[in-house]
């Protein structure tokens, strides 16, 4: 078992190095924000953009100005590559992004429901006969209510409950004695599996001011704790090699050692806040500036990683994550008799971010477009993004991504009489 312990600890160290790269930052995984194709095409800007057919789970107040039901659907694919010690590492991943809708309920305003991945892990790694796989992350389910303030028609407020949930599975297979020369040899492997389930939630609030030339948005969510429960199993499997007349024969039905255990703990999560403005340049063009912050630097104890069967629990102190996005948008003519290209929407943007992983930053650029579907106002949105993640203790990493989204409107619900 000394060899088993050494190899498991070595594999854990290698996995930690890989997981701590800029692609899959330490902590809850690769951070995600609930961007549809519109905001994806402006590198994350656009929370204050007024188009009366979108909604947002973080800044729910914006939905109060919609005349009809708004629904959103997005998905994204990202490929990232980095070089470490002369070897090129590449990762790719597909994520179902934001799914949501906001429905008018008369004088009460709008109610909405949104589901999106708040963070994801998607790792597959093989080396020297060993393999690791980590899948899952934390998702968020948000219920929101927004309304326009009486006697202040340009101001809207929003309230939300943001519920975290999710599950993450890690599987390891490690050969423990691959070089033995005995005629009858226990060439063993260790199969290690752990599953973590997460749940917890907190309130959020937002406001939106819709001006003629300048619109403003701001949002905030409180700090909170999520409950995390781990169930793990470790099995040492003996493969008995018995030499026959021409070749060894193997059997693998003798588990030598089984370790199963469970563990629960509370993970502190940060408060988050943001603000955005949208400046209308012309009837169809606008300039958008967004800021967002996750205050990981205020979380005492950092991000807690559970213990393995042979190593103690660890924690990593994270830094406050900040993002600035600047985007330009052309909203199209809106006239059904215009050509298809004049009705289409075009976007571009840049982003700089200070990530939660200590000493890690990100720069990115994006462009996108939205194509109308018939006369009902629905759009198909495409966004393309590329950039660089870099840090003090991790290799520079380039990434490319594509985001697909659909935005549309419907006649469900009851419009406010004040509109």
C-alpha positions in Angstrom: 0.0 0.0 0.0 3.0 2.3 0.2 3.2 2.3 -3.6 -0.5 2.9 -3.8 -0.2 5.9 -1.5 2.8 7.4 -3.3 1.1 7.1 -6.7 -2.2 8.4 -5.5 -0.5 11.5 -4.0 1.5 12.0 -7.1 -1.6 11.8 -9.3 -3.3 14.2 -7.0 -0.5 16.7 -7.4 -0.5 16.4 -11.2 -4.3 16.8 -11.3 -4.0 19.9 -9.1 -1.5 21.5 -11.4 -3.7 20.8 -14.4 -6.9 21.9 -12.7 -5.2 25.1 -11.6 -4.4 26.2 -15.1 -6.1 29.2 -16.5 -8.6 27.0 -18.3 -10.1 25.4 -15.2 -9.3 27.9 -12.5 -9.0 26.7 -8.9 -12.1 27.1 -6.9 -15.6 26.3 -8.2 -14.3 25.7 -11.7 -14.4 27.8 -14.9 -16.6 30.8 -14.0 -19.6 31.4 -16.3 -21.9 34.3 -16.6 -25.5 34.2 -18.0 -24.8 35.7 -21.4 -27.1 35.1 -24.3 -25.9 35.6 -27.9 -26.4 39.4 -27.6 -24.0 39.9 -24.7 -21.7 37.2 -26.0 -21.2 39.2 -29.2 -20.1 42.3 -27.1 -17.7 40.3 -24.9 -20.1 40.5 -21.9 -21.4 44.0 -22.3 -25.0 44.9 -22.7 -26.8 44.5 -19.4 -28.2 48.0 -19.8 -29.1 47.6 -23.5 -32.8 48.4 -24.1 -34.4 46.2 -26.8 -37.6 45.2 -25.1 -37.2 41.5 -25.9 -34.6 40.2 -23.6 -34.3 39.5 -19.9 -31.5 38.8 -17.4 -31.2 36.7 -14.2 -28.7 39.0 -12.6 -30.3 42.3 -13.4 -34.0 41.3 -13.4 -35.2 44.9 -13.3 -34.6 45.3 -17.0 -37.4 42.9 -17.9 -40.0 45.3 -16.4 -39.8 47.4 -19.6 -40.7 44.4 -21.9 -44.1 44.6 -23.6 -44.3 40.9 -24.2 -43.0 37.6 -22.9 -39.3 37.3 -23.6 -37.5 33.9 -23.8 -33.8 33.1 -24.1 -31.8 30.1 -25.1 -28.0 29.9 -25.6 -25.3 27.3 -25.9 -21.5 27.7 -26.2 -18.4 25.8 -27.3 -14.9 26.7 -26.2 -11.5 25.3 -27.1 -8.4 26.3 -25.2 -4.7 25.4 -25.6 -1.6 26.0 -23.5 2.0 24.8 -23.5 3.6 23.4 -20.3 7.1 22.1 -20.2 7.2 21.9 -23.9 4.0 19.9 -24.1 0.9 21.3 -25.6 -2.3 20.8 -23.6 -5.7 21.3 -25.2 -9.2 21.3 -23.7 -12.6 21.8 -25.3 -16.0 21.9 -23.8 -19.7 22.4 -24.7 -22.0 24.1 -22.3 -25.7 24.6 -22.5 -25.9 28.2 -21.4 -28.8 30.4 -20.3 -32.4 29.1 -20.6 -35.1 31.4 -19.3 -38.2 33.5 -19.9 -39.9 36.6 -18.4 -43.7 36.9 -18.5 -45.8 40.1 -18.0 -48.4 39.9 -15.2 -50.3 43.1 -15.7 -49.8 45.9 -13.1 -47.7 43.5 -11.0 -44.8 43.7 -13.5 -42.9 40.7 -14.8 -42.0 37.3 -13.4 -39.2 35.2 -14.7 -37.4 31.9 -14.4 -33.8 31.2 -15.5 -31.4 28.3 -15.5 -27.7 28.5 -16.3 -24.3 27.0 -15.4 -22.6 29.2 -12.9 -19.3 27.3 -13.1 -18.2 24.1 -14.9 -15.5 21.5 -14.8 -14.8 19.5 -17.8 -11.4 17.7 -17.6 -10.0 14.5 -19.2 -6.4 13.6 -18.6 -4.3 10.5 -19.3 -0.6 9.9 -18.6 1.5 6.8 -18.0 -1.5 4.4 -17.9 -3.4 6.6 -15.4 -6.5 8.5 -16.3 -8.6 11.3 -14.6 -12.0 12.6 -15.5 -13.9 15.5 -13.8 -17.3 16.5 -15.0 -20.0 18.7 -13.5 -20.1 22.0 -11.7 -22.5 24.4 -10.1 -25.8 25.5 -11.8 -28.1 28.3 -10.8 -31.9 28.4 -10.9 -33.2 32.0 -10.5 -36.7 33.1 -9.9 -37.2 36.9 -10.5 -39.8 39.6 -10.2 -39.5 43.1 -11.7 -41.8 46.1 -11.7 -41.8 49.7 -12.8 -41.9 52.1 -9.9 -45.3 54.1 -9.7 -44.9 57.8 -10.4 -41.4 57.2 -11.7 -42.1 55.5 -15.1 -38.4 55.4 -16.1 -37.3 53.4 -13.0 -37.7 49.7 -12.5 -36.8 47.5 -9.6 -36.1 43.8 -9.5 -36.0 41.1 -6.8 -34.7 37.6 -7.2 -33.9 34.4 -5.4 -30.8 32.7 -6.8 -30.5 29.0 -5.9 -27.3 27.0 -6.4 -27.4 23.3 -7.2 -25.3 20.8 -9.0 -23.2 17.7 -8.9 -19.6 17.0 -9.7 -18.0 13.6 -10.4 -14.3 12.7 -10.4 -13.0 9.4 -11.5 -9.4 8.1 -11.3 -7.9 4.9 -12.5 -4.2 4.4 -11.4 -2.0 1.4 -12.0 -0.2 0.5 -8.8 2.3 -2.1 -9.9 2.7 -2.0 -13.7 6.4 -3.1 -13.8 6.5 -6.3 -11.6 8.4 -9.3 -13.1 7.1 -12.1 -10.9 5.6 -15.1 -12.8 2.5 -14.8 -10.7 2.0 -11.1 -10.0 -0.6 -8.9 -8.5 -0.6 -6.1 -11.1 -3.1 -3.9 -9.4 -5.0 -0.7 -10.1 -6.9 1.7 -8.0 -10.3 3.0 -9.0 -11.3 6.1 -7.2 -14.7 7.9 -7.5 -16.1 10.8 -5.7 -19.4 12.7 -6.2 -20.2 16.1 -4.7 -23.7 17.5 -4.5 -24.2 21.2 -3.9 -27.2 23.3 -2.7 -27.7 26.7 -1.3 -29.1 30.1 -2.2 -29.3 33.8 -1.6 -31.4 36.9 -2.5 -30.6 39.5 -5.1 -31.8 43.0 -6.1 -31.4 45.2 -9.1 -32.5 48.5 -10.6 -32.8 49.8 -14.1 -33.2 53.4 -15.4 -34.3 53.8 -19.0 -33.4 57.2 -20.3 -33.8 58.6 -23.8 -30.1 58.6 -24.5 -28.6 56.9 -21.5 -29.8 53.8 -19.6 -28.3 52.5 -16.4 -28.4 49.2 -14.6 -27.1 47.9 -11.3 -27.4 44.7 -9.4 -26.3 43.0 -6.2 -26.5 39.6 -4.5 -25.5 38.8 -0.9 -22.8 36.5 0.4 -24.1 33.0 1.4 -23.1 29.4 2.1 -23.7 26.3 0.1 -23.9 22.9 1.5 -21.7 20.3 -0.1 -21.9 16.6 0.4 -19.2 14.2 -0.8 -19.6 10.4 -1.3 -16.4 8.6 -2.3 -15.3 5.1 -3.0 -11.8 3.7 -3.6 -11.2 0.1 -4.8 -7.8 -1.6 -5.2 -8.3 -4.2 -8.0 -6.0 -7.2 -8.3 -5.3 -8.6 -11.8 -3.8 -12.0 -11.3 -1.4 -13.0 -14.1 -1.0 -16.8 -14.4 1.4 -18.0 -17.2 -0.1 -20.6 -19.4 1.4 -22.5 -22.4 1.7 -19.5 -24.7 0.5 -16.3 -22.9 -0.6 -15.2 -19.5 -4.3 -15.3 -18.6 -5.8 -12.5 -16.5 -8.8 -12.3 -14.2 -10.0 -9.1 -12.5 -12.7 -10.1 -10.1 -10.9 -9.8 -6.8 -11.2 -6.4 -5.1 -8.5 -6.4 -2.5 -9.5 -3.3 -0.6 -12.6 -1.1 -0.5 -12.8 2.3 1.1 -16.1 4.2 1.2 -16.9 7.3 3.1 -19.0 10.4 3.1 -18.3 14.0 4.2 -20.4 17.2 4.5 -19.2 20.8 4.8 -20.4 24.4 4.3 -18.7 26.4 1.6 -18.7 30.2 2.0 -19.5 32.0 -1.3 -18.9 35.7 -2.1 -21.3 38.6 -2.6 -21.4 39.9 -6.2 -22.4 43.2 -7.7 -22.3 44.9 -11.1 -23.3 48.0 -13.0 -23.8 48.9 -16.6 -24.6 51.8 -18.9 -25.8 52.1 -22.4 -25.3 55.3 -24.4 -27.5 55.6 -27.5 -25.3 57.1 -30.3 -28.0 57.1 -33.0 -31.4 55.6 -33.4 -29.8 52.2 -34.2 -26.4 52.3 -32.5 -25.3 52.2 -28.9 -22.2 52.0 -26.8 -22.3 49.7 -23.8 -20.0 49.5 -20.7 -20.3 46.8 -18.1 -18.6 46.1 -14.8 -19.0 42.9 -12.7 -17.4 41.7 -9.5 -17.3 38.5 -7.4 -15.8 39.3 -4.1 -13.8 36.1 -3.5 -11.2 38.1 -1.6 -13.6 38.6 1.3 -14.3 34.9 1.7 -12.3 33.6 4.7 -11.1 30.1 4.4 -11.1 30.2 0.6 -12.4 27.4 -1.6 -12.4 24.0 0.2 -11.4 20.8 -1.7 -12.4 17.6 0.1 -10.0 15.0 1.4 -9.1 11.9 -0.7 -8.8 8.5 1.0 -5.1 9.2 1.6 -4.7 13.0 1.8 -6.2 15.7 4.0 -8.7 18.4 3.1 -7.1 21.5 1.4 -8.3 25.1 0.9 -7.2 27.7 -1.6 -7.5 31.4 -1.0 -9.0 33.1 -4.1 -8.9 36.7 -5.2 -11.7 39.1 -6.0 -12.7 38.6 -9.6 -13.5 41.8 -11.7 -14.6 42.2 -15.3 -14.8 45.2 -17.6 -16.6 44.9 -20.9 -17.0 47.5 -23.7 -19.3 46.8 -26.6 -20.9 48.4 -29.6 -24.3 47.4 -31.0 -26.2 48.1 -34.2 -29.9 47.2 -33.6 -31.1 47.0 -37.2 -34.0 49.0 -38.8 -36.9 47.1 -37.3 -38.9 47.6 -40.4 -40.2 44.4 -42.0 -40.1 45.9 -45.5 -36.4 46.5 -45.3 -33.9 44.0 -46.6 -32.8 41.1 -44.5 -29.3 42.6 -43.9 -30.7 45.9 -42.8 -33.0 44.2 -40.3 -30.1 42.2 -38.9 -28.2 43.2 -35.8 -24.4 43.5 -35.5 -22.2 43.7 -32.4 -18.5 43.9 -31.3 -16.8 44.2 -28.0 -13.6 43.8 -25.9 -13.1 42.5 -22.3 -10.5 42.5 -19.6 -10.9 40.4 -16.5 -9.0 39.7 -13.3 -9.9 36.1 -12.5 -10.4 34.5 -9.1 -7.4 32.3 -9.5 -4.5 34.3 -7.9 -2.5 36.3 -10.4 -4.6 35.3 -13.4 -6.0 37.7 -16.0 -7.9 37.5 -19.2 -8.3 39.7 -22.3 -10.7 38.9 -25.1 -12.5 40.3 -28.1 -15.8 39.3 -29.7 -18.1 40.0 -32.5 -21.6 38.8 -33.3 -24.8 39.2 -35.3 -28.5 38.5 -34.9 -30.7 37.5 -37.7 -34.5 38.0 -37.7 -36.9 35.1 -37.9 -40.1 36.2 -39.6 -42.1 39.2 -38.3 -42.6 38.2 -34.7 -39.4 39.7 -33.4 -37.5 36.4 -32.8 -33.8 36.4 -33.5 -31.1 33.8 -34.0 -27.8 35.2 -32.5 -24.3 34.1 -33.2 -21.2 35.3 -31.3 -17.5 34.5 -31.8 -14.8 35.1 -29.2 -11.1 34.8 -28.9 -8.6 35.8 -26.3 -5.7 35.1 -23.9 -5.6 33.9 -20.3 -2.3 34.5 -18.5 -0.9 34.4 -15.0 2.1 34.4 -12.7 2.1 30.6 -12.0 0.4 29.2 -15.1 1.2 29.1 -18.8 -0.3 31.6 -21.2 -3.4 30.1 -22.8 -5.2 31.0 -26.0 -8.9 30.3 -26.3 -11.6 30.4 -29.0 -15.3 30.1 -28.5 -18.6 30.2 -30.4 -22.0 31.0 -28.8 -25.4 30.3 -30.3 -28.5 31.8 -29.0 -32.2 32.4 -29.7 -34.1 35.4 -28.4 -37.8 35.9 -29.0 -41.1 37.3 -27.8 -44.5 35.8 -27.2 -48.0 36.9 -26.4 -48.3 35.0 -23.1 -49.2 36.9 -20.0 -51.0 40.1 -19.5 -49.6 43.5 -20.4 -49.6 46.4 -18.0 -52.3 48.9 -18.7 -49.8 51.7 -18.2 -48.0 50.8 -21.4 
